[in-house]
Amino acid sequence: MSHLHDEHHDDAQHEALVNNYPSNSLEEFTKELCTQDCVIVFIGDPGAGKTTFIHQLTGKPMKVRPPELLLEADTIEVEYHRIEPASWTRGNCLFAIDTPAMDGDQDVTLTNKIMPWVLSATEKRVASICFVYVVDLMLPIVTHRFERMRRFFVPCVADEVAYTVILASTKWSRLPMREAEIYQKVLETKVWKKHIEEGATVLKLTEIGQLEKDAITSVLPPLRPSLPSLSLHERLRLRFIKLKLKRAFKL
């Protein structure tokens, strides 16, 4: 399956290329992956906006939810969305993995659900793996929740695979700006301090829109170019040159 990027690709047509029907089949995910791909794993609080974030990347319209359900999680099982190459993906094919909410004391159970997907991506030696941790500023801050999960995932990522972290805060519009800024400062100076020192990207989702794509673009590696296939004439010419060089240097 080719992931070559067309420089003249029209982003307006990109939505038609997105798989708008997410799959929770690990077997299908593993079959589709190749070394040119980038995997993005979304982790976060109930209703924090993981699925909303993904829908901003895929162009898939969101379902309108009543206010009383805004803090409830949509995703029950791990599922993935395939996003075809576009200019904002730097020519890479993306696989966005949506996960159930981190809720209560279910961290170990959730880690066990996500781990096979991370291992599968690592074994395929994908171009990069990015963990996006999404926090709802309206919910109480749980300091060590993401750190506990991260300790499980990091050793599973192969040395050959680029590894990045994005720390995203959401629901800014539902809080007074001054109060939201205070919560954000606590996150950056207390909760996320170690991750930021290690190079994590901080993303303030003050509004829904282009910020999501820009953040993902910033951590994606450029597409590794594939060698073009040679015609029969070119292959014969190269073979002739190799023979001449061998004779000249008596190899």
N, C-alpha and C positions, 0 to 999 in steps of 0.2 A: 504493500500500500504506500503510495507516494505522498509525502508531506511537503513537496516543493512549493515554495511561495511565489505566486505571480506578482511581480512588482506593480502591475496595473490592476491588481485586485481592488474592486470597488467595495468599500466598507458598507455602503448602503445595501449591498446584496449579501452581506455577511450573515444576517439573521437567518436567511434561507438555508444556510449551510450548517446551522447549529442543530444538534440532536435535541429537539424539544421534548423528547420522551425519555426521561431519565431511567436508567436501569440499575437494579440492585444486584445484578449478577456479577460476582467476582470473576467467574469463568470468562464471561464476555469481555470484561475489563482487561483481563490478562491477555486475551487473544488480540485485542485491538492495539495494545501498547507497542511502541518501538523505541529505539534509542534516541530518536529525534524529538520525542514528546516531553512535555512538562506536566507534572502532576501537582495539583493544588488541593490540600486537605483543609477543610473548614471545620473548626472546632469552636464551641462557645456555649453561652448560657441559653436557657429556654427563651425563645422568642427574641433573641438578641439581633437577629437579622442575617444569619448565615445564608439562608435560602434566598432572601432578598438580594444579598450581595451577589450570589451566583446568577440570579436572574438579570442583574444589571450587565453581567458579562455575556450571557447568552442571548439577550434581547427578548427573552420569553416574558410575556405579560404576567404580572402578579395578580393573584386573587385578592379581591377586596375583602378585608376581614372586619367584623364588628369590633368596637373598642374593647369589649370585655374579653376578647380572645387574643389580643395583641401580645400577651406575655406567654401564650401557649405555643408549644413547639409543633411545627408541621411535619418534620422528618422523624420517622420511627425507626427505620433501618438505614444502613449505609447505602447510598446510591451515587451514581456518577453521571455527569453531563459531559459529552464530548463537544469541544469547540474547535472548529476548523481554523486553519491558518488565516491571519489577517494582518494588516499593518501594525495594529496595537499589540498583537501577540508576538511581534518580531519574527513572523514567519513560522512560529512553532505551533504544533497542534497541542491544545490544552485538554486536560481531563480534570474537571472540577469535582471533587468528592464531597458530597454533603453528608453530614453525620448527625445522629441523634443528639439532643441537648445534654450538656453536662449538668446533671441535676442531682442534688443530694449526695448520697454516698455511692453513686453508681459509676465512679471513675474507672474502677477496675474492669467492670463489665463493658463499658464503652471502649476502653483501651483494647480489650480482647476482640471487639468487633472491628476496630479500625486497623489493628496490627496486620492482618493478612493482606490488606490493600497496600500498606506501606512496604511490606516485604515483597509483594509481587512487583511493585514499581522498581524497587531496588534490584531485584534479580534481573529485570529487563535492562538495567543500566540506563534508565531514562536520563534526559538531559539535565533535569533538575526536579527537586521536590520542595514545595513551599508549604509551610504550615501557617494558616491564617487563623489567629485566635480572636474571636469576636466577643466583645464585652458590652453589655447593656449598662449604660451609666445610671439607669434608674434602679438597678438591682444592687443589693449589698455586695461589696467586693470580697471575693474569696481569694486570699493571697496565694496559697500554694497549690491551687487546683491545677492550673496549666503546667506548673513546674513539675508536679508529680507525673503527669502524662508525658511531658517532654522527655523525662529521664528514660522512659521506655522506648520512645521512638528514635532518638538520636543514634544510639548504638546500632540500630537496624539499617541506617542509611549508609550505603557503601561509600568508600573514599572517592570513587570515580564519579559520584553523583553530587551535583551542586545542591547545597542545603540552605534554605533561607526561612526567615520568620517575619510575618507581618502582624502587628498588634493593633487591632482596630477597635475603636470605641464608637458606639451608635446611640441613637435616641436622643441626640443633642436637642432636637427641636421640641422635645417634651419637657425640657427643664429650662429654668431661667439661665441665661448665658453665664452669669457669674457663678451660679451653683455648679453648672456643668464644668466650667474651667477649674474649679476647686477639686472636683472628683478626678478630672483628667490629670491634674498635677500630682494627686496622691498615687494614681496609677503609674505615672512615669517615674516618680521619685522613690516610691516604696515597692509597689507590686512588680513593675516591669524593669526596674533599674538594672538588674543583672543581664536581662535579655538585650536591653538597649546598648549596654556596654559591649556586648558580644556582637553587635551589628544588626539587631532587629530593626525593622522599619516601623515607625509609628504612624498610624493613619487615623485622623479625626474625621469621621463621617458625619460632618455637620449637616450635610444634605445628601439626598440620593441622586446620583448622576454620574458624571465623568470621573469622579475621584476614584471609584472602584477600579476602572480600567487602567488609569494612570498608575495606581499603586502596584497592580500586577505587572504592568509593563516594566516598571522600574527594577523588578527583581528577576526578570526573565533573561536568560542568556540569549545571545544572537543565534540564529539558526546555523548549525554547522553545515556548510555547503556540501552537497553531494557531487561527486565527480560525474560529468556528463558521459553518457555512453558513446563509444567511438564507432564510427562506421567501419565496414569491412576494409575499405581502402586505407583508412587511417591506421587500423590495427596491423595491416600488412606492411605499411610504411615504417611503423615503429619497430616491427620485427626485423625489417631489413637494416635499419639503423643500428639495432642492438648487435646483429651479426657482424656488421662492419666494425663496430667498436671492439667486439671480442677478438676479431682477427687482427686489428691494429695493435691491441695491447696483449695479444697472444694469450687470451684468457681461456 
